[in-house]
Amino acid sequence: MVELDKMMRSFGFIRYARKLKSYPEGIVEAYAKGVNDYVRQAAILPVEFYIVGTTFDEWTVDDTYLLTKLTSFETSYRWVITVSRQAILEKYGKAWADLIIPLEMDESLGSFSTVLSDAELKAKGKYKASKPAEPSLGFNFNKKIDVEAEKKGYKPWRKTGIDGPKATLSATLDGASNSWAIHGNYTKSGKPLLSSDPHLSTRVPSVLYMSRAKMPDGTAFFGGMMPGTPYFVYGRSDYIAWGATVSYTESIDLFKLKLNKETTHYYYNRTWVPLRRYEDVIKVKGAPDVHITNYATHHGPVMFPLPRNMLTFPSYGVLALIESPAALAWAGFYDDDEIVVGTFKLMMAHTTKQAVEALKHYGSASEGIVFATVSFAASHTHD
């Protein structure tokens, strides 16, 4: 567990989380106070505290921001695929890398999809001509798509001319999620329809829990909240409903580093640049404190190769495949990340235009956001 803790702290999430801004002002602080007030008056703590023999530390604003930042990073999963592909490429060559992890990973899933043309829809009696979309938003929801050209763009990745040992390879997904919204122009009721399913397994503690909340201005919400945060990941108000699905967009890069022997500088742009150094302490029950040192460059935190036995750890264990130090650059490490602002603005939106404006603040989460207002529906993928 100590090695796992060392690895997680090397990302420096807490440093970047503290740069997030509360919106509306004071709401995250009020949430933290509410959590602590409840625990103080609770007759008994959850059983997990007694199993591990620990007490409750007061919940802080930093804890909420840290959880928010970590969750955003978790949606940026594509870097794991990239590092895995590079490891295969360096050891076994491009042919095997293309077979096991094609560069067009999203296209590779297209061979399992069925796309119906307009003619096929008409033959089934399911075709309906598009009605004009709501103007003034700056984009066209009824844009004509060349379905046949889209179908030709997909490349079945199982076909290969590689000579080598017989093997059965298949694309497997540990999990998935999906979301969709239908404009009221295409529904019997004339109102939009929205569905969003995160496909999360049942577990304790749960990733999300169902809740109701009401703002001081009377705006009420119902939906799925993530423990430790005061906002709804999936939900609805009297004006809008929204959901999300991970979009696997490219928002993380790894840069190979050249460090000096003393680990005080890294080589960049033909000069030696000082590393930023951060000291940290890990408290270990029944054992001495563990003191660690982490580093960062202008790109982001420095990641050192992990022991091979860490490969079994989901996602982050892929760092056991790198053979030299690397700097990890992520959109969420920039100072202008406003994921909290965007989330609250989307929750409190009354119109489609307000929802679209809210999504402009989603700077770090690699998610496809789908929403529907009381009179209109739209989807927006952040990339």
DOLO-708937 format. One record per residue: x negated, y, z negated of N, C-alpha, C in turn. Coordinates in steps of 0.2 Angstrom, whole numbers, padded with zeros to 4 digits, always signed. Example, Ala and Ser with C-alpha at 12.3 -4.5 7.8 and 13.67 -1.06 7.14 Angstrom:
<recs>
-0066-0028-0039-0062-0022-0039-0066-0016-0039 -0064-0011-0035-0068-0005-0036-0064+0000-0039 
</recs>
This chain:
<recs>
-0004-0006+0000+0000+0000+0000-0004+0006+0000 -0010+0006-0003-0014+0012-0003-0017+0013+0004 -0019+0008+0008-0021+0009+0014-0015+0012+0019 -0009+0010+0018-0004+0013+0021-0003+0020+0019 -0003+0022+0013-0002+0029+0011-0008+0033+0014 -0014+0031+0014-0019+0034+0017-0018+0036+0024 -0015+0031+0028-0014+0032+0035-0008+0038+0036 -0003+0037+0032+0002+0042+0033+0000+0049+0031 -0004+0050+0026-0006+0056+0024-0011+0059+0029 -0014+0055+0033-0019+0058+0038-0015+0062+0043 -0009+0061+0044-0005+0065+0049-0004+0072+0047 -0004+0073+0040-0003+0080+0037+0004+0083+0038 +0009+0078+0038+0015+0081+0039+0017+0086+0034 +0015+0086+0028+0017+0091+0023+0015+0098+0024 +0009+0098+0027+0006+0105+0029+0011+0108+0034 +0013+0104+0039+0017+0107+0045+0024+0108+0042 +0027+0103+0038+0034+0104+0035+0035+0111+0032 +0030+0113+0028+0030+0119+0024+0031+0125+0028 +0030+0124+0035+0031+0130+0039+0038+0131+0042 +0042+0126+0041+0049+0126+0043+0053+0131+0039 +0058+0134+0043+0062+0139+0040+0069+0137+0038 +0072+0139+0032+0079+0137+0030+0084+0141+0034 +0089+0138+0036+0095+0142+0040+0101+0138+0038 +0106+0142+0036+0106+0149+0034+0102+0150+0028 +0099+0156+0026+0095+0157+0021+0097+0154+0014 +0093+0150+0011+0095+0148+0004+0098+0141+0004 +0100+0138+0010+0105+0132+0010+0101+0126+0008 +0094+0126+0010+0090+0120+0008+0089+0120+0001 +0087+0126-0002+0086+0127-0009+0092+0125-0013 +0098+0127-0011+0104+0125-0014+0105+0118-0014 +0104+0115-0009+0104+0107-0008+0100+0104-0013 +0093+0106-0014+0089+0103-0018+0091+0104-0026 +0094+0110-0027+0096+0111-0034+0102+0107-0036 +0107+0106-0031+0112+0101-0032+0110+0094-0033 +0105+0092-0029+0103+0085-0031+0100+0084-0038 +0096+0089-0040+0093+0089-0047+0098+0089-0052 +0103+0094-0051+0108+0094-0056+0112+0088-0057 +0113+0085-0051+0117+0078-0052+0113+0073-0055 +0107+0072-0054+0102+0067-0057+0102+0069-0065 +0102+0075-0067+0101+0077-0074+0107+0074-0078 +0113+0075-0075+0119+0073-0078+0121+0066-0077 +0117+0062-0073+0119+0055-0072+0117+0051-0078 +0122+0046-0079+0121+0042-0085+0115+0036-0084 +0114+0035-0078+0109+0030-0076+0106+0031-0069 +0100+0029-0068+0096+0030-0062+0098+0024-0058 +0097+0024-0051+0098+0018-0047+0093+0013-0049 +0094+0006-0048+0091+0001-0050+0083+0001-0048 +0082+0004-0042+0075+0004-0039+0070+0007-0044 +0072+0012-0048+0068+0016-0052+0066+0011-0058 +0070+0006-0060+0068+0002-0065+0064-0004-0063 +0065-0006-0057+0061-0011-0054+0054-0009-0053 +0053-0003-0051+0046-0001-0050+0043+0002-0056 +0047+0003-0061+0045+0006-0067+0043+0014-0067 +0047+0018-0063+0045+0025-0062+0051+0029-0064 +0050+0036-0065+0055+0040-0066+0057+0045-0060 +0062+0049-0061+0064+0053-0055+0060+0060-0056 +0056+0062-0050+0053+0068-0049+0058+0073-0046 +0059+0079-0048+0064+0083-0045+0063+0084-0038 +0069+0084-0034+0069+0085-0027+0067+0092-0026 +0063+0093-0020+0061+0100-0019+0063+0102-0011 +0062+0108-0010+0063+0110-0003+0058+0107+0002 +0052+0106-0001+0046+0103+0003+0048+0096+0005 +0052+0092+0000+0054+0085+0002+0059+0085+0007 +0063+0090+0008+0068+0090+0013+0065+0091+0020 +0060+0096+0020+0057+0098+0026+0052+0092+0028 +0049+0089+0023+0045+0084+0025+0048+0078+0028 +0054+0076+0025+0058+0071+0028+0061+0073+0035 +0063+0079+0036+0065+0082+0043+0059+0081+0048 +0053+0083+0046+0048+0083+0050+0046+0076+0052 +0046+0071+0047+0044+0064+0049+0049+0061+0053 +0056+0063+0052+0061+0060+0056+0060+0062+0064 +0059+0068+0064+0057+0071+0071+0052+0067+0075 +0046+0066+0071+0041+0063+0073+0043+0055+0075 +0047+0052+0072+0049+0045+0073+0053+0045+0080 +0056+0050+0082+0059+0050+0088+0054+0051+0094 +0048+0053+0093+0043+0053+0098+0039+0047+0099 +0043+0042+0101+0040+0035+0100+0036+0033+0106 +0036+0037+0112+0033+0035+0118+0025+0035+0117 +0022+0039+0113+0015+0039+0112+0013+0032+0110 +0017+0028+0106+0015+0021+0104+0014+0017+0111 +0019+0018+0115+0019+0014+0122+0013+0016+0126 +0011+0023+0126+0005+0025+0129-0001+0022+0127 -0002+0022+0120-0008+0019+0117-0009+0012+0118 -0003+0008+0118-0003+0001+0119-0005+0000+0126 -0002+0003+0131-0004+0002+0138-0011+0004+0139 -0014+0009+0136-0021+0011+0137-0026+0005+0135 -0024+0002+0129-0028-0004+0126-0028-0010+0131 -0022-0011+0134-0021-0017+0139-0026-0015+0145 -0025-0009+0147-0029-0006+0153-0036-0007+0152 -0039-0005+0147-0046-0005+0146-0049-0013+0145 -0044-0017+0142-0047-0024+0141-0045-0029+0146 -0039-0028+0150-0037-0033+0155-0037-0030+0162 -0037-0023+0163-0036-0020+0169-0029-0018+0171 -0029-0014+0176-0023-0010+0178-0017-0015+0180 -0019-0020+0183-0014-0025+0186-0010-0028+0180 -0013-0030+0175-0009-0033+0169-0006-0027+0165 -0009-0021+0165-0006-0015+0161+0001-0013+0165 +0001-0013+0172+0007-0012+0176+0012-0017+0175 +0010-0023+0174+0015-0029+0173+0018-0028+0166 +0014-0027+0161+0017-0028+0154+0020-0021+0152 +0017-0016+0153+0020-0009+0152+0019-0005+0158 +0024-0005+0162+0024+0000+0168+0024+0007+0166 +0021+0011+0171+0020+0018+0169+0028+0021+0169 +0032+0018+0174+0039+0021+0174+0043+0017+0169 +0042+0017+0163+0045+0013+0158+0053+0014+0158 +0055+0020+0159+0062+0021+0159+0065+0019+0166 +0061+0019+0171+0064+0016+0178+0064+0008+0177 +0060+0005+0173+0059-0002+0173+0066-0005+0170 +0069-0001+0166+0076-0003+0163+0081-0002+0168 +0080+0001+0174+0085+0002+0179+0087-0004+0182 +0083-0009+0183+0085-0016+0186+0090-0019+0182 +0092-0017+0176+0097-0020+0172+0104-0016+0172 +0104-0011+0176+0109-0006+0177+0113-0007+0183 +0120-0005+0183+0124-0006+0189+0127+0001+0190 +0126+0004+0196+0128+0011+0198+0133+0010+0203 +0139+0013+0202+0144+0012+0207+0144+0018+0212 +0145+0017+0218+0145+0023+0223+0152+0026+0223 +0153+0032+0226+0160+0034+0226+0165+0030+0230 +0162+0026+0235+0166+0022+0239+0169+0016+0235 +0164+0013+0231+0166+0008+0227+0171+0010+0221 +0170+0016+0219+0175+0018+0214+0182+0019+0217 +0182+0022+0223+0189+0022+0227+0192+0016+0228 +0188+0010+0230+0190+0004+0231+0193+0001+0225 +0191+0003+0219+0194+0000+0213+0199+0005+0210 +0201+0010+0214+0206+0015+0211+0204+0019+0205 +0197+0020+0204+0195+0023+0199+0192+0030+0200 +0192+0032+0207+0189+0038+0209+0193+0044+0208 +0191+0049+0205+0194+0056+0204+0190+0061+0206 +0192+0066+0211+0188+0071+0213+0187+0076+0207 +0181+0079+0207+0179+0083+0202+0183+0090+0202 +0185+0092+0196+0188+0099+0195+0182+0104+0194 +0183+0110+0196+0178+0115+0194+0176+0115+0187 +0169+0116+0186+0167+0116+0179+0168+0123+0176 +0168+0124+0169+0168+0130+0166+0162+0135+0169 +0163+0140+0171+0158+0145+0174+0154+0148+0168 +0149+0152+0170+0145+0156+0166+0140+0153+0161 +0139+0147+0162+0134+0143+0157+0128+0143+0160 +0127+0144+0167+0121+0143+0170+0119+0137+0173 +0123+0131+0172+0121+0125+0175+0128+0122+0177 +0127+0117+0182+0133+0114+0185+0134+0107+0182 +0140+0106+0179+0141+0099+0176+0144+0094+0181 +0146+0097+0187+0149+0093+0192+0144+0092+0198 +0138+0093+0197+0133+0093+0202+0134+0086+0206 +0134+0086+0213+0134+0080+0217+0128+0076+0216 +0128+0070+0215+0122+0065+0214+0122+0060+0220 +0117+0060+0223+0116+0055+0228+0115+0048+0225 +0120+0044+0224+0120+0038+0220+0115+0033+0224 +0116+0032+0230+0112+0027+0234+0104+0029+0233 +0103+0035+0234+0096+0037+0233+0093+0035+0226 +0098+0036+0221+0096+0035+0214+0095+0027+0213 +0099+0023+0216+0098+0016+0216+0092+0014+0219 +0090+0017+0225+0083+0015+0228+0077+0017+0224 +0078+0022+0220+0072+0024+0216+0070+0019+0210 +0075+0014+0208+0073+0010+0203+0069+0004+0206 +0064+0002+0202+0059-0003+0204+0059-0009+0200 +0062-0015+0202+0062-0021+0197+0055-0022+0196 +0053-0022+0189+0046-0023+0187+0044-0030+0186 +0048-0035+0186+0047-0042+0185+0043-0045+0191 +0044-0042+0197+0041-0044+0203+0033-0042+0203 +0029-0047+0204+0022-0045+0204+0018-0050+0208 +0012-0048+0211+0008-0052+0214+0002-0054+0211 +0002-0053+0204-0004-0055+0200-0006-0062+0200 -0012-0064+0201-0014-0071+0200-0017-0072+0193 -0014-0077+0190-0017-0078+0183-0012-0083+0180 -0013-0084+0173-0009-0089+0170-0002-0088+0170 +0002-0093+0170+0009-0092+0170+0011-0089+0164 +0016-0084+0164+0018-0081+0158+0025-0079+0159 +0029-0079+0154+0036-0076+0154+0036-0069+0150 +0037-0064+0154+0037-0057+0151+0043-0054+0152 +0046-0051+0147+0052-0048+0147+0052-0041+0143 +0056-0036+0145+0056-0030+0142+0061-0031+0136 +0058-0030+0130+0062-0031+0124+0063-0024+0120 +0068-0023+0117+0069-0016+0114+0071-0018+0106 +0067-0016+0102+0068-0017+0095+0075-0014+0092 +0077-0009+0096+0083-0005+0094+0085-0001+0100 +0091+0002+0099+0093+0007+0105+0099+0011+0102 +0101+0016+0106+0106+0020+0104+0109+0023+0110 +0115+0025+0110+0118+0028+0116+0124+0033+0114 +0125+0038+0119+0129+0043+0118+0132+0045+0124 +0139+0047+0124+0142+0050+0130+0147+0055+0128 +0149+0059+0133+0154+0064+0132+0158+0065+0139 +0164+0065+0139+0168+0066+0145+0172+0073+0144 +0171+0077+0150+0175+0083+0150+0182+0082+0150 +0186+0087+0147+0193+0086+0147+0196+0086+0154 +0193+0088+0159+0196+0088+0166+0197+0080+0168 +0194+0076+0164+0194+0069+0167+0197+0064+0161 +0201+0067+0157+0204+0063+0152+0212+0064+0152 +0216+0059+0150+0223+0059+0150+0226+0065+0146 +0222+0066+0140+0225+0071+0136+0223+0078+0137 +0218+0079+0142+0215+0085+0144+0210+0088+0139 +0209+0084+0133+0203+0085+0128+0197+0081+0130 +0192+0083+0128+0185+0079+0129+0185+0073+0124 +0181+0068+0126+0180+0062+0122+0173+0062+0121 +0171+0060+0115+0164+0059+0114+0162+0053+0110 +0157+0049+0111+0155+0043+0107+0148+0044+0106 +0145+0042+0100+0138+0042+0099+0137+0036+0094 +0133+0031+0096+0131+0026+0092+0124+0025+0091 +0121+0026+0084+0114+0025+0083+0111+0018+0083 +0116+0013+0083+0114+0006+0083+0109+0005+0077 +0110+0007+0072+0106+0006+0066+0108+0000+0062 +0103-0004+0060+0105-0010+0056+0107-0008+0049 +0111-0013+0046+0113-0012+0039+0107-0013+0035 +0106-0009+0030+0100-0009+0026+0101-0005+0019 +0097-0007+0014+0097-0003+0008+0090+0000+0006 +0090+0006+0006+0095+0011+0006+0096+0013+0014 +0102+0015+0015+0105+0016+0022+0101+0022+0025 +0100+0022+0031+0097+0028+0035+0102+0034+0035 +0109+0032+0036+0114+0037+0036+0119+0035+0031 +0123+0040+0029+0129+0039+0025+0134+0044+0027 +0141+0042+0026+0146+0046+0028+0148+0051+0023 +0149+0057+0025+0150+0062+0020+0155+0068+0023 +0157+0072+0018+0161+0078+0020+0157+0084+0017 +0158+0089+0020+0155+0095+0017+0159+0101+0019 +0158+0107+0015+0162+0113+0017+0157+0119+0016 +0157+0123+0021+0153+0129+0020+0157+0135+0016 +0153+0140+0013+0157+0145+0010+0162+0149+0014 +0161+0149+0021+0166+0152+0025+0172+0148+0027 +0172+0142+0024+0178+0137+0025+0177+0132+0030 +0171+0133+0034+0170+0128+0040+0169+0121+0036 +0172+0116+0039+0172+0109+0036+0168+0104+0041 +0165+0100+0038+0161+0095+0042+0163+0088+0040 +0162+0083+0044+0163+0076+0042+0158+0072+0047 +0154+0067+0044+0150+0063+0049+0144+0060+0045 +0139+0058+0048+0133+0054+0045+0128+0059+0043 +0126+0059+0037+0120+0063+0034+0115+0058+0033 +0109+0061+0033+0103+0057+0031+0101+0059+0024 +0100+0054+0019+0099+0056+0012+0093+0060+0012 +0093+0065+0008+0088+0070+0007+0088+0076+0011 +0093+0077+0015+0094+0083+0020+0101+0085+0019 +0102+0092+0020+0109+0094+0019+0113+0095+0026 +0110+0092+0031+0114+0092+0038+0116+0086+0041 +0121+0086+0045+0123+0080+0048+0120+0079+0055 +0118+0072+0055+0114+0070+0061+0120+0069+0067 +0125+0066+0065+0131+0064+0069+0137+0067+0065 +0141+0071+0069+0147+0073+0065+0152+0077+0069 +0156+0080+0065+0161+0085+0069+0164+0090+0064 +0166+0096+0067+0169+0101+0063+0176+0102+0066 +0180+0107+0065+0186+0109+0068+0185+0111+0075 +0179+0113+0077+0177+0116+0083+0173+0111+0088 +0169+0107+0085+0164+0104+0089+0162+0097+0086 +0161+0092+0090+0158+0085+0088+0151+0084+0092 +0147+0081+0089+0140+0080+0092+0137+0073+0090 +0132+0071+0094+0129+0065+0092+0122+0065+0095 +0118+0060+0094+0111+0060+0097+0109+0053+0099 +0104+0053+0103+0100+0047+0105+0093+0048+0106 +0089+0044+0105+0082+0045+0106+0080+0045+0113 +0077+0050+0116+0076+0050+0123+0069+0048+0125 +0064+0047+0121+0057+0044+0122+0053+0049+0127 +0054+0056+0126+0051+0061+0130+0044+0061+0128 +0039+0063+0132+0032+0064+0130+0031+0071+0126 +0030+0070+0120+0029+0076+0116+0022+0075+0112 +0019+0070+0113+0013+0068+0109+0007+0066+0114 +0001+0069+0112-0005+0067+0116-0011+0066+0111 -0015+0061+0113-0021+0059+0109-0027+0062+0113 -0031+0065+0109-0038+0068+0113-0043+0064+0109 -0047+0061+0113-0053+0057+0110-0058+0063+0108 -0061+0062+0102-0066+0067+0099-0073+0064+0099 -0077+0069+0099-0084+0068+0098-0086+0072+0091 -0088+0068+0086-0089+0071+0080-0096+0070+0078 -0099+0075+0074-0106+0075+0072-0107+0070+0066 -0113+0068+0065-0114+0062+0060-0111+0064+0053 -0111+0071+0051-0109+0073+0045-0101+0074+0044 -0098+0073+0050-0090+0074+0050-0088+0081+0048 -0092+0086+0050-0090+0092+0049-0088+0096+0055 -0090+0094+0061-0089+0098+0067-0086+0093+0073 -0083+0095+0077-0081+0091+0083-0083+0095+0089 -0085+0092+0095-0087+0095+0101-0081+0097+0105 -0081+0103+0107-0075+0106+0111-0078+0112+0115 -0076+0111+0122-0078+0117+0126-0085+0119+0126 -0089+0114+0126-0097+0115+0126-0099+0118+0119 -0096+0117+0114-0099+0120+0108-0096+0116+0102 -0099+0116+0096-0097+0112+0090-0093+0117+0086 -0087+0114+0085-0082+0118+0081-0081+0115+0075 -0080+0119+0069-0079+0116+0063-0072+0113+0062 -0072+0107+0059-0066+0103+0057-0063+0107+0051 -0056+0107+0051-0053+0109+0045-0052+0103+0040 -0054+0104+0034-0054+0098+0029-0049+0099+0024 -0046+0094+0022-0041+0094+0017-0042+0088+0012 -0042+0090+0006-0043+0085+0000-0036+0083-0002 -0035+0076-0004-0029+0074-0007-0030+0069-0012 -0025+0068-0016-0026+0063-0021-0020+0058-0021 -0021+0052-0021-0015+0047-0021-0015+0044-0028 -0009+0044-0032-0008+0042-0038-0007+0034-0038 -0010+0030-0041-0009+0023-0041-0007+0020-0048 -0002+0017-0048+0001+0015-0055-0004+0009-0057 -0006+0010-0064-0011+0005-0067-0018+0005-0064 -0020+0010-0060-0026+0010-0057-0029+0018-0057 -0035+0019-0056-0038+0026-0055-0035+0029-0049 -0035+0036-0049-0033+0040-0043-0037+0038-0037 -0035+0039-0031-0038+0038-0025-0039+0044-0022 -0045+0047-0021-0047+0053-0018-0048+0052-0011 -0045+0056-0006-0046+0055+0001-0047+0062+0004 -0050+0062+0010-0052+0068+0014-0049+0067+0021 -0045+0072+0023-0042+0071+0030-0045+0078+0034 -0044+0077+0040-0047+0082+0045-0042+0084+0050 -0043+0090+0053-0039+0092+0058-0043+0097+0063 -0041+0097+0069-0044+0101+0075-0038+0106+0077 -0040+0110+0082-0035+0114+0085-0029+0111+0088 -0031+0104+0090-0026+0100+0093-0021+0098+0088 -0023+0096+0082-0019+0093+0077-0024+0088+0073 -0020+0084+0068-0024+0080+0064-0029+0075+0067 -0034+0073+0064-0039+0068+0066-0037+0061+0064 -0036+0057+0069-0034+0050+0067-0040+0045+0068 -0042+0042+0063-0047+0037+0064-0045+0030+0065 -0049+0026+0068-0046+0019+0070-0044+0015+0063 -0039+0012+0064-0036+0008+0058-0039+0001+0058 -0039-0003+0052-0041-0010+0052-0036-0014+0056 -0038-0019+0059-0034-0023+0064-0028-0026+0060 -0029-0027+0054-0023-0030+0050-0017-0025+0050 -0018-0019+0051-0013-0013+0051-0009-0014+0057 -0011-0018+0062-0007-0018+0068+0001-0021+0067 +0002-0024+0062+0008-0027+0060+0013-0021+0058 +0010-0015+0056+0014-0010+0053+0018-0007+0059 +0024-0006+0059+0028-0003+0065+0026+0004+0067 +0025+0005+0074+0024+0011+0077+0017+0014+0075 +0015+0016+0069+0009+0019+0067+0003+0014+0067 +0005+0008+0067-0001+0002+0067-0004+0002+0073 -0001+0005+0079-0005+0005+0085-0011+0009+0085 -0012+0013+0080-0019+0017+0079-0025+0012+0078 -0023+0005+0076-0028+0000+0076-0031-0002+0082 -0028+0001+0088-0030-0001+0095-0035+0004+0097 -0035+0010+0094-0040+0015+0096-0047+0013+0093 -0052+0015+0097-0059+0013+0095-0064+0018+0093 -0061+0025+0093-0065+0030+0091-0060+0036+0089 -0062+0040+0085-0058+0046+0082-0054+0049+0088 -0048+0052+0086-0044+0055+0091-0040+0060+0087 -0039+0066+0091-0034+0071+0088-0027+0070+0091 -0022+0071+0086-0016+0070+0088-0012+0076+0089 -0010+0078+0095-0006+0084+0096+0001+0083+0097 +0006+0086+0094+0013+0085+0094+0016+0092+0094 +0022+0092+0097+0026+0098+0098+0028+0100+0091 +0029+0096+0086+0031+0097+0080+0026+0100+0075 +0020+0101+0078+0014+0104+0074+0013+0111+0075 +0017+0114+0080+0017+0121+0081+0021+0125+0076 +0019+0131+0075+0022+0135+0070+0029+0137+0072 +0031+0137+0078+0037+0139+0080+0043+0134+0081 +0041+0128+0077+0046+0123+0077+0052+0125+0073 +0058+0125+0076+0064+0127+0072+0070+0122+0072 +0068+0116+0071+0072+0110+0071+0078+0111+0066 +0076+0114+0060+0082+0115+0055+0087+0120+0057 +0084+0126+0060+0088+0131+0063+0093+0128+0068 +0090+0124+0073+0094+0122+0078+0099+0117+0076 +0098+0113+0071+0103+0108+0068+0109+0112+0065 +0107+0117+0061+0113+0120+0058+0117+0124+0063 +0113+0128+0068+0117+0131+0073+0122+0127+0077 +0119+0121+0078+0124+0116+0082+0130+0114+0078 +0129+0113+0071+0134+0111+0067+0139+0117+0067 +0137+0123+0067+0142+0128+0066+0144+0132+0072 +0142+0129+0078+0145+0131+0084+0152+0131+0085 +0155+0136+0088+0162+0136+0089+0164+0135+0097 +0159+0137+0101+0160+0136+0108+0154+0133+0111 +0155+0131+0118+0150+0127+0121+0143+0132+0122 +0144+0138+0123+0139+0143+0124+0135+0143+0118 +0138+0143+0112+0134+0143+0106+0130+0137+0105 +0133+0131+0107+0130+0124+0106+0124+0124+0110 +0124+0127+0116+0118+0127+0121+0113+0131+0118 +0115+0137+0115+0110+0141+0112+0106+0138+0106 +0110+0134+0102+0108+0131+0097+0102+0125+0099 +0103+0122+0104+0099+0117+0106+0092+0120+0109 +0092+0126+0110+0085+0129+0112+0080+0129+0106 +0083+0128+0100+0079+0128+0094+0076+0121+0092 +0078+0116+0096+0076+0109+0095+0069+0108+0098 +0064+0111+0094+0057+0111+0097+0053+0104+0096 +0055+0100+0091+0051+0094+0090+0054+0087+0091 +0061+0087+0090+0064+0081+0090+0065+0078+0098 +0063+0072+0099+0063+0070+0106+0070+0066+0107 +0075+0070+0107+0082+0067+0107+0086+0070+0113 +0091+0065+0115+0096+0068+0119+0102+0069+0115 +0104+0076+0115+0110+0078+0111+0116+0078+0116 +0122+0075+0113+0128+0076+0117+0133+0079+0112 +0137+0083+0115+0142+0087+0111+0148+0088+0115 +0154+0090+0111+0160+0091+0114+0164+0096+0110 +0166+0102+0113+0170+0107+0109+0177+0105+0110 +0182+0109+0107+0189+0108+0107+0192+0108+0114 +0188+0112+0118+0191+0113+0125+0186+0111+0131 +0180+0108+0129+0175+0107+0134+0170+0102+0132 +0167+0098+0136+0162+0094+0134+0156+0094+0138 +0150+0093+0135+0144+0093+0139+0139+0089+0135 +0133+0087+0139+0128+0084+0136+0121+0088+0138 +0117+0087+0133+0110+0091+0134+0105+0086+0132 +0100+0085+0136+0094+0081+0134+0088+0086+0133 +0085+0085+0127+0079+0089+0126+0073+0086+0128 +0069+0089+0132+0063+0086+0134+0057+0091+0134 
</recs>
